[in-house]
Amino acid sequence: MSRSEAISHVSRHFESGAFQAVLRRRVGLRTESQNPDAQAALTGYLSDEIAPALGAMGFTCDIVENPEADMPPMLIGERVEAVGLPTVLIYGHGDVVNGDAANWTDARSPWELCTDGDSWYGRGTADNKGQHSINLAALASVLATRGRLGFNAKVIIEMGEEVGSPGLDAVCARYADRLAADLLIASDGPRQRAAAPTMFLGSRGALHFRLRVSNAFGARHSGNWGGVLANPATVLANALASLVDGSGRIRVNGLLPPPIPPRVRELVASLEVGADEGDPPLSQGWGEPGLSDAERVYAWNTLEVLAMQAGNVGRPVSAIPGSAEAVCQLRFVVGTDWLNARELLIAHLRREGFENVDVTIEASGSATRLDPDHPWSKWAEASIAATSGKPVTILPNLGGTIPNECFATTLGLATVWIPHSYPNCRQHAPDEHLLGSVAHESLQIMAGLFWDMGESGHTVRETLRASTKR
């Protein structure tokens, strides 16, 4: 049996409709982690869907309790073929955001896989049921073709990624020995463009914080008190403008990243952002001056105002509001002083004269980035190029944020992410969809990658071991 036969095997799996049937069943499971009534569905996805699929491939599976109270469990699966073989850890998440059924178009349901040309609609098709289903199907094809994988495989599937992956890092720490591996291979997020096979080596971090301005006496009539009482909404608007200007440029020096490394600049130099059909038009003159669009997305920091509120916009009254608040998000790359963000923000606001703005950090996740010239990165790039016959787009990190810190830092793994979606997939929105053509190509890419792990993974591992002994 050969590499090409494994790729042919997974192609037949796609062309027969078998892959689509599996995805249709999984999309039909309402695994909304934001829904407190979905606990049974979240657990059932692991016990009734993923565990049997892995069991059929010879994996031993355990559903482990989440150390965070009232959070869904996770699944750990292991197939150890021989001590001494290279080991791959595969990650995915089976939860989805709320279905938002009322806003899907053309009478589509988020819980029914619906095809329209190349588009496969349904909640989770792109994020993340379709993506981890591709990886598991490719794994099964290598096993069916070779009779063995030729490496040890471990799988961790969580059910809380869409609510911030609560407990994932703690589970990785608790089960570090069971999850020990040479490399993480996972899939989430979009390709850089639909037709471009892509790999990214980490992600930007994310820091959510809330600004609040209030007075001690509540709302007051705007005619009787306007001009002599500070308006919390006006104060907040100006405080926000001191953080990020009207062109999207961050004005807090401490929240800026270090200079872009030459290798990162080289990787993103030729990338186009927003070039696929259906992508929104880019805003001219927006963001950090002197950078390309790709550098702004993949190599720099952005500060966004996600939500703001003062008074009642739907039914306003003639009163100075008693309070105003805004939720903001900093997306940041490796090297940013994000752990001191609250102190940096407070010091900046005080210098700007905003003494009464409260700053609360609500959530955060670290930035990660594997060296683009790491042996595992070069190995994966060569494998993907050999299968697809295309140049591989290598992103130093995803523009968004994924739970990679627990793998890169807690488990100390090299991390390679190979996305199977595309920028206009509408993830988290109505009409989420996967492209069938991308799914087909991705199945082939992953079958080739897993085949190559059994053939040459040990060579990469020994090269790394030799380099650490020097």
C-alpha positions, 0 to 999 in steps of 0.5 A: 500500500502507498501514500497515493492509495491512502489519498485515493481511499479518503477521496472515495470516502468523500465522493461516496457521500459517506463523509457528508453523511457523518457530518450531517449527523454531527451537525444535527446534534445541538451542542450549543455550549452557550446554552445552559440546557445543552449539557446532555447534548454536549456530553452525548457528542463525546460518548455517542459520536466521537468515542465510537468513531475513535473506538472503531480505529482502536483508540482507548477513550475516556471522558474526563470531568472538567475541573471547572464546576458546571462545565462540560467534560472532555474526551481523551483518546489514545492509540499507542502502537509501539513505544518509541514511535513518534506521537501526535496529539490531535485536538478539536472541539464539538461545541458550537455557538447558538444556532440563531435559527431565526436569522438563517436565510432560504428557510435553512436550519442550523441543525440540518446539513443543506447543500447549495452548490459547493456550500454545505450549510449548518452550524458547526460545518466550519467551526469545528465539527467539519474540521475535526471530522476531516482529520478523523476521516483522514486518520481512518483512511491511513489506518485502513490502507496501511493496516496501522498508522505507523505512529502513536496518536492521541486525541483531545476533544473539548466541548467548551471552546465557544465559551473560552475553553474553561478547564482545558489548560487544567486538564492538559496539566492534570493529564500531561503524561497521557497527552505527551506527544511530539507534535500537535496537529489541529484544525480550526479557523479559516485558510488565508484564502479558499484556494490556498492550503494554509498552515498557521503556527500559533495565534494572536492572544486576546484580552477582553476588558471593560471600561465603566464610568458612573456617578454617585447620584444617578441620571439627571435632567439634561436641561436642568443639569447639562453643562454642570454635571459630567456626562459619563457617556461623553467621558467614556467616548473620549476615554476610548478615543484616547486608547484608539484613534478614529483610524483604528491606531492604538494610542497606548504605547505599552499595548503595542508589540515589538518590531515585526521580526524579519522572518514574519514580515517575509512570510506575510509580505505577499498575502492578500487580505479580503481577496476572496469572493464575498469578503467585505471591502477593506477600509482604506487608511485604517489601522497602524500606518506603514503596515500592509493589510496582512501585517496588520492582521497577522503581525500587529496588535489591534484594539477593538470596541466590541460593545458600548452602552449608555442610557436607553438607545431604543427609548431615550429620555432627556437625561444625563445617563448615570453610567456608561460602559464599553467592552473592548478587546486587544488582539496581540502578538507574541512579545506584547506586555499583556499581563500588565495591561490593566496597569498600563491602561489605568496609567494611560487614562490617568495621564489623559485626565480620566481619573474616574474610568474603572478598568476591569480585565474580564478574559485573556489568552496568551499569544503563541508562535512556533518558529516558522523554520522549526523542523516540524513546520518544514515537514508539514509544509513539504507534506501539504505541498506534495499532496495539493501541488500548490504552494502552502501559505504559512501564517506565523499565527492566526489573526484570531485566537485559539486555545493553543497556549495549553498545548504550546506552553503547558504541554510544551509541544510544537503546534501546527494548525491546518485549517479547512475552512475559508474566510467567508464561511460565516462562522458564528453567524447565520448561514455558517458553511463549509466548502465541499471542494475545500473539504475534499482537498483537506481530506487528501491533505490530512491523509497525506500528512498522517501517512507521512508521519508514519513514514518520516516522523521518526526522522524529524524527531531524531533530528530534533533530539540530536540538535538538543544534545549539541 
